[in-house]
Amino acid sequence: MYIGEAVLLVGALGEAFYGSFAVGVLLLPIAGWYVKRKENLHIRRESEKLKEGFKECLLLVMAAVNVGYSLENAWKSSLGELAALLGKDHIMVKKLAAISARLDMNESLESVLGDFAKSSKLEEAQSFCEVMKFAKRSGGNYRKIIQRSVLQIREKIEVESEIRTLTAGKRMEQRIMSLLPLGICLYLKGASPGYLDVLYGNLTGIVIMSILLAAYGAAFIVSEKIVDIEV
């Protein structure tokens, strides 16, 4: 799907900036960048989905620990509740099922969660693993230490979610504004045939349109960075 979108994009750019859909072949590096960008966005969306699920999982684990479950049993007992909350097909439910299965095989919780943190690449999961290891080594009231860590992780994830919600409108505006220059060029070609012909098929026009295409690309990248806020 991403490759098909990329082909249409470079074709549209070739038609709008150079007067020929076939010129899009020369813009294939843009197609490669587009596919890579879409893949990264997909990975990021999946990561955000996993992060939200991890937050809910930690809250369930903390509740189970507070009522007397051991830390290992708290993770296993949370599977059913998490599945009911998020659905059996949610990525975090599948991850938790794998964690529970490994715990049933008497693997250590530190090892299992460490592998989960590495595979998921979640900063919050890695942080929780470090806190859990420290709490178990140091002794004392490890439940209180883990509870404090869970609350801090929850607050961070909720702040990130709130920022995404608040900037959703601006991100949509950015996408629309990014498409406007291309849309205007294609509209002019369709509504007023010959209007842009002076910029096609000659060296001066090619140079001017190439500069404009580069400026268009730079503006798109800068606008994406402006609305991409990280906590």
C-alpha positions as CSV (number, residue, x, y, z in Angstrom):
1,M,0.0,0.0,0.0
2,Y,2.8,2.4,0.9
3,I,4.6,1.6,-2.4
4,G,1.4,2.3,-4.3
5,E,1.0,5.7,-2.5
6,A,4.7,6.5,-3.2
7,V,4.3,5.8,-6.9
8,L,1.3,8.1,-7.1
9,L,3.1,10.8,-5.2
10,V,6.2,10.9,-7.4
11,G,4.0,10.7,-10.4
12,A,1.9,13.7,-9.2
13,L,5.1,15.6,-8.4
14,G,6.5,14.9,-11.8
15,E,3.3,16.1,-13.5
16,A,3.0,19.2,-11.3
17,F,6.6,20.4,-11.3
18,Y,7.9,19.1,-14.7
19,G,4.8,18.6,-16.8
20,S,5.2,14.8,-17.1
21,F,4.0,11.9,-15.0
22,A,6.8,9.8,-16.4
23,V,9.4,12.2,-14.9
24,G,8.4,10.7,-11.5
25,V,10.8,7.9,-12.3
26,L,13.6,10.4,-11.6
27,L,12.1,11.1,-8.3
28,L,12.2,7.6,-7.0
29,P,14.5,8.6,-4.0
30,I,11.5,10.5,-2.8
31,A,9.3,7.4,-3.1
32,G,11.9,5.5,-1.0
33,W,11.9,8.2,1.6
34,Y,8.0,8.2,1.6
35,V,7.8,4.4,2.2
36,K,10.4,4.6,5.0
37,R,8.5,7.5,6.6
38,K,5.2,5.6,6.5
39,E,6.8,2.5,7.9
40,N,8.2,4.6,10.8
41,L,4.8,6.2,11.4
42,H,3.2,2.8,11.5
43,I,5.8,1.5,14.0
44,R,5.3,4.7,16.1
45,R,1.5,4.2,16.2
46,E,2.0,0.5,17.2
47,S,4.5,1.7,19.9
48,E,2.0,4.2,21.3
49,K,-0.7,1.6,21.3
50,L,1.6,-0.8,23.2
51,K,2.6,2.0,25.6
52,E,-1.1,2.7,26.5
53,G,-1.7,-1.0,27.0
54,F,1.5,-1.3,29.2
55,K,0.1,1.5,31.4
56,E,-3.2,-0.3,31.9
57,C,-1.3,-3.5,32.6
58,L,0.9,-1.9,35.2
59,L,-2.2,-0.5,37.0
60,L,-3.7,-3.9,37.1
61,V,-0.5,-5.4,38.4
62,M,-0.2,-2.7,41.1
63,A,-3.8,-3.4,42.2
64,A,-3.1,-7.1,42.4
65,V,0.1,-6.5,44.5
66,N,-1.9,-4.2,46.8
67,V,-4.3,-7.0,47.6
68,G,-1.6,-9.4,48.5
69,Y,-0.5,-11.1,45.3
70,S,3.2,-11.8,44.7
71,L,4.7,-9.8,41.9
72,E,4.9,-12.9,39.6
73,N,1.3,-13.9,40.3
74,A,0.1,-10.3,39.9
75,W,1.4,-10.3,36.2
76,K,-0.3,-13.7,35.5
77,S,-3.6,-12.7,37.2
78,S,-3.8,-9.5,35.2
79,L,-4.1,-11.2,31.8
80,G,-7.9,-11.9,32.0
81,E,-8.7,-8.4,33.2
82,L,-6.5,-6.8,30.6
83,A,-8.1,-8.9,27.8
84,A,-11.5,-7.8,29.0
85,L,-10.4,-4.2,29.1
86,L,-8.5,-3.9,25.8
87,G,-9.7,-6.9,23.8
88,K,-8.0,-10.2,23.1
89,D,-6.4,-8.9,19.9
90,H,-4.6,-6.0,21.5
91,I,-0.8,-6.1,21.2
92,M,-0.3,-5.7,24.9
93,V,-2.6,-8.6,25.7
94,K,-0.6,-10.9,23.4
95,K,2.6,-9.7,25.0
96,L,1.2,-10.3,28.5
97,A,0.0,-13.8,27.5
98,A,3.6,-14.6,26.4
99,I,4.9,-13.2,29.7
100,S,2.4,-15.4,31.7
101,A,3.4,-18.5,29.7
102,R,7.1,-18.0,30.4
103,L,6.3,-17.4,34.1
104,D,4.4,-20.7,34.2
105,M,7.6,-22.3,33.0
106,N,9.3,-21.0,36.1
107,E,11.4,-18.4,34.3
108,S,12.4,-15.4,36.5
109,L,10.2,-12.3,36.3
110,E,13.3,-10.1,35.8
111,S,14.4,-12.1,32.8
112,V,11.0,-12.2,31.2
113,L,10.3,-8.5,31.7
114,G,13.8,-7.7,30.6
115,D,13.2,-9.5,27.3
116,F,9.9,-7.7,26.9
117,A,11.5,-4.4,27.4
118,K,14.2,-5.1,24.8
119,S,11.7,-6.4,22.2
120,S,9.2,-3.7,22.7
121,K,11.8,-0.9,22.9
122,L,9.6,0.9,25.4
123,E,11.5,3.3,27.6
124,E,8.8,2.9,30.3
125,A,9.2,-0.9,30.3
126,Q,13.0,-0.6,30.6
127,S,12.6,1.9,33.4
128,F,10.2,-0.3,35.3
129,C,12.5,-3.3,34.9
130,E,15.4,-1.3,36.5
131,V,13.2,-0.1,39.4
132,M,11.9,-3.7,40.0
133,K,15.5,-5.1,40.0
134,F,16.6,-2.4,42.4
135,A,13.6,-2.9,44.7
136,K,14.2,-6.7,44.9
137,R,17.9,-6.3,45.6
138,S,17.5,-3.6,48.2
139,G,14.7,-5.3,50.1
140,G,12.5,-3.2,52.2
141,N,9.0,-2.2,51.1
142,Y,9.5,-3.1,47.4
143,R,5.7,-2.8,46.8
144,K,5.8,0.8,47.7
145,I,8.8,1.4,45.5
146,I,7.2,-0.3,42.5
147,Q,3.9,1.5,43.2
148,R,5.6,4.9,43.0
149,S,7.3,3.8,39.8
150,V,4.0,2.7,38.2
151,L,2.4,6.1,39.1
152,Q,5.3,8.0,37.6
153,I,5.1,6.0,34.4
154,R,1.3,6.4,34.2
155,E,1.7,10.2,34.6
156,K,4.3,10.3,31.8
157,I,2.2,8.3,29.4
158,E,-0.9,10.3,30.2
159,V,0.9,13.6,29.5
160,E,2.1,12.2,26.1
161,S,-1.4,11.1,25.3
162,E,-2.8,14.6,26.2
163,I,-0.2,16.3,24.1
164,R,-1.1,14.1,21.1
165,T,-4.8,15.0,21.7
166,L,-4.1,18.7,21.9
167,T,-2.0,18.8,18.8
168,A,-4.2,16.5,16.7
169,G,-5.9,19.5,15.1
170,K,-2.6,21.2,14.3
171,R,-1.2,18.0,12.8
172,M,-4.2,17.8,10.5
173,E,-3.8,21.4,9.5
174,Q,-0.1,20.6,8.7
175,R,-1.1,17.7,6.4
176,I,-3.6,19.9,4.6
177,M,-1.2,22.8,4.2
178,S,1.5,20.4,2.9
179,L,-0.8,19.1,0.2
180,L,-1.9,22.6,-0.9
181,P,1.1,23.5,-3.2
182,L,0.9,20.2,-5.1
183,G,-2.9,20.5,-5.3
184,I,-2.8,24.1,-6.6
185,C,-0.3,23.1,-9.4
186,L,-2.4,20.1,-10.4
187,Y,-5.5,22.3,-10.4
188,L,-3.9,24.9,-12.6
189,K,-2.8,22.3,-15.1
190,G,-6.3,20.9,-15.2
191,A,-8.4,24.1,-15.1
192,S,-6.1,26.2,-17.2
193,P,-4.2,24.0,-19.7
194,G,-1.0,25.8,-21.0
195,Y,-0.9,28.2,-18.0
196,L,2.3,26.6,-16.7
197,D,3.8,25.5,-20.0
198,V,6.4,28.3,-19.9
199,L,8.0,26.4,-16.9
200,Y,8.1,23.0,-18.7
201,G,10.5,21.7,-21.3
202,N,13.2,24.4,-20.9
203,L,16.3,24.7,-18.7
204,T,15.2,27.9,-16.9
205,G,11.9,26.3,-16.0
206,I,13.4,23.1,-14.9
207,V,15.9,25.0,-12.6
208,I,13.1,27.1,-11.1
209,M,10.7,24.2,-10.5
210,S,13.6,22.1,-9.0
211,I,14.3,24.9,-6.6
212,L,10.6,25.1,-5.7
213,L,10.4,21.3,-5.3
214,A,13.4,21.4,-2.9
215,A,11.8,24.3,-0.9
216,Y,8.5,22.4,-0.8
217,G,10.3,19.3,0.6
218,A,12.2,21.3,3.2
219,A,9.0,23.1,4.3
220,F,7.3,19.8,4.7
221,I,10.0,18.3,6.8
222,V,10.3,21.4,9.0
223,S,6.5,21.6,9.5
224,E,6.4,17.9,10.6
225,K,9.2,18.6,13.2
226,I,7.2,21.6,14.5
227,V,4.1,19.5,15.3
228,D,6.1,16.5,16.5
229,I,6.4,17.1,20.3
230,E,8.1,14.6,22.5
231,V,8.0,14.4,26.3
